[in-house]
Amino acid sequence: MSVLIFLLSLGTVCRVTRFITKDALAAGFRSRVADRFGDDSQPAYLVSCGWCVSVWVAGAVTALAYWAGHAIWYEAGATVLTLSYLAGLASNWLD
């Protein structure tokens, strides 16, 4: 895996993990999991824990990067997600 693909994959994992665990757009998903299994359940904890979600997201992204890392669709998608994550960090830091 090249350094470029690794860094784009890292940004992708960060953005997708942040989306699942913190983003308002995924709040309904987190609520449904909590409603189904209980607020104090392991599944509810899993979908709100960045450390927990990142393991699963990283596994999927790593497999995808290994399989299609230099395909233009992978590079473009990973670039968008990485830039989105970096823009969010910059926005939080600058505001």
Order of alpha helices (4+ residues) and beta strands (2+ residues): alpha-alpha-alpha-alpha-alpha
